[in-house]
């Protein structure tokens, strides 16, 4: 398990701003946080190096790319051994239909979020890319009717919670 990183109020304020607009300039961030742009750059660089900031992502709309049907596939792998599950995960991650793969506890070993063109494409994916492999014991499919993105990881700061430039 990854270790926590100690963050001060300036770091938290920067992260709150960046999680809502990852394209904000260092100058704009520095002005909102109350530090010099060079200090802002140093802090964001440190947050990247320490692994707090994992990167920036371009999000695509699967429906606009011809993949308007999304589903969650619950997958049981048997036997559940490292020499089988490692290659299974890499194979599933390499599929262009796969959006996310989760390793679980409980009766299912994996939950795979997929986006496909239609029901025939989903059936092809399940039969050809999942159940055709000997280690896959079972696949349950759940269609996604609608999806909502959830709020930011860090809660908004309290109204009087703005750090001063002294804590930079």
C-alpha positions in Angstrom: 0.0 0.0 0.0 1.3 3.4 -0.9 2.4 5.7 1.9 0.6 9.0 2.5 2.4 12.3 1.7 2.4 15.1 4.2 0.6 18.1 2.6 0.4 21.6 4.0 -2.5 24.0 3.4 -0.8 25.5 0.3 -0.4 22.1 -1.2 -4.0 21.2 -0.5 -5.2 24.5 -2.0 -3.2 23.9 -5.1 -4.6 20.4 -5.4 -8.1 21.6 -5.0 -7.6 24.1 -7.8 -5.9 21.7 -10.1 -8.4 18.9 -9.7 -11.0 21.2 -11.0 -8.9 22.8 -13.8 -5.7 20.8 -14.6 -4.9 23.3 -17.3 -4.6 26.3 -15.0 -1.4 28.3 -15.5 1.2 28.5 -12.7 0.7 32.3 -12.7 -3.1 31.9 -12.1 -2.6 29.2 -9.5 0.0 31.3 -7.7 -2.3 34.3 -7.6 -5.2 32.3 -6.2 -3.1 30.6 -3.5 -1.0 33.7 -2.6 2.5 32.5 -3.5 5.0 33.4 -6.2 4.7 31.6 -9.5 8.1 30.0 -9.0 7.0 28.6 -5.6 3.8 27.3 -7.2 5.9 25.6 -9.9 8.2 24.0 -7.3 5.3 22.8 -5.2 3.4 21.2 -8.2 6.7 19.6 -9.4 7.2 18.1 -5.9 3.6 16.9 -5.8 4.2 15.1 -9.2 7.5 13.6 -8.1 6.0 12.3 -4.8 3.2 10.6 -6.8 0.3 12.8 -5.4 -0.4 14.1 -8.9 -0.5 11.1 -11.2 -0.9 12.9 -14.5 -3.4 14.6 -16.7 -6.0 12.8 -18.8 -7.8 13.6 -21.9 -11.4 12.3 -21.5 -13.2 11.0 -24.6 -16.9 10.4 -25.0 -17.3 6.7 -26.0 -20.7 7.4 -27.6 -19.3 10.0 -30.0 -16.6 7.4 -31.0 -19.2 4.8 -31.9 -19.2 3.0 -28.6 -22.6 4.1 -27.1 -23.2 0.9 -25.0 -21.3 0.5 -21.8 -21.4 -2.5 -19.4 -19.8 -3.8 -16.3 -18.5 -7.4 -16.6 -18.0 -9.4 -13.4 -15.4 -12.0 -14.1 -14.4 -15.1 -12.1 -11.0 -16.5 -12.9 -10.2 -20.1 -11.9 -7.9 -21.1 -10.6 -7.1 -17.7 -9.2 -3.3 -18.0 -9.4 -0.7 -15.3 -10.1 0.6 -17.0 -13.2 -2.9 -16.9 -14.8 -4.3 -13.6 -13.5 -1.3 -11.5 -14.5 -1.6 -12.3 -18.2 -5.4 -12.1 -17.9 -5.3 -8.5 -16.6 -2.7 -7.5 -19.3 -4.8 -9.0 -22.0 -8.0 -7.2 -20.8 -6.2 -3.9 -20.3 -5.0 -4.1 -23.9 -8.5 -4.4 -25.3 -9.7 -1.1 -26.8 -13.2 -1.7 -25.3 -11.8 -1.8 -21.7 -12.2 1.5 -19.8 -11.2 0.2 -16.4 -10.3 -3.0 -14.6 -10.8 -3.6 -10.9 -9.4 -6.6 -8.9 -12.0 -7.4 -6.2 -12.6 -9.4 -3.1 -15.7 -11.6 -2.9 -17.2 -14.0 -5.4 -16.0 -12.1 -8.4 -12.3 -11.6 -9.1 -12.6 -8.7 -11.6 -14.9 -6.0 -12.6 -14.3 -4.7 -16.1 -15.9 -1.5 -17.4 -16.3 -1.7 -21.2 -17.7 0.5 -24.0 -18.9 -1.2 -27.2 -20.8 -0.3 -30.3 -24.0 -2.4 -29.6 -25.3 -5.6 -28.2 -23.7 -7.7 -31.0 -20.3 -6.1 -30.2 -20.8 -6.8 -26.5 -21.6 -10.5 -27.2 -18.5 -10.8 -29.4 -16.4 -9.2 -26.7 -17.7 -11.6 -24.0 -17.5 -14.7 -26.1 -14.2 -14.0 -28.0 -12.2 -12.0 -25.5 -13.4 -13.3 -22.1 -15.1 -16.7 -22.0 -13.0 -18.2 -24.8 -10.1 -18.3 -22.4 -9.9 -21.4 -20.2 -9.1 -19.5 -16.9 -12.4 -17.5 -17.2 -14.9 -19.5 -15.2 -17.8 -17.0 -15.4 -18.8 -13.6 -16.7 -21.9 -11.7 -15.6 -22.9 -8.6 -17.7 -24.6 -5.5 -16.4 -25.6 -2.8 -18.8 -25.0 0.8 -17.7 -28.0 3.0 -18.4 -26.5 6.2 -17.1 -23.3 7.4 -15.5 -22.5 10.4 -13.3 -19.0 11.6 -12.5 -18.5 12.2 -8.8 -17.1 15.1 -7.0 -13.5 16.0 -6.5 -11.3 13.8 -4.3 -10.4 16.8 -2.0 -13.4 18.6 -0.5 -13.6 22.4 -0.9 -11.8 24.3 1.7 -13.7 26.1 4.4 -14.4 29.8 3.6 -11.7 31.0 6.0 -9.3 28.2 5.1 -7.2 30.1 2.5 -3.5 29.7 3.3 -1.4 32.8 3.7 1.7 33.5 1.6 3.7 33.0 4.9 3.1 29.2 4.8 4.8 29.0 1.4 
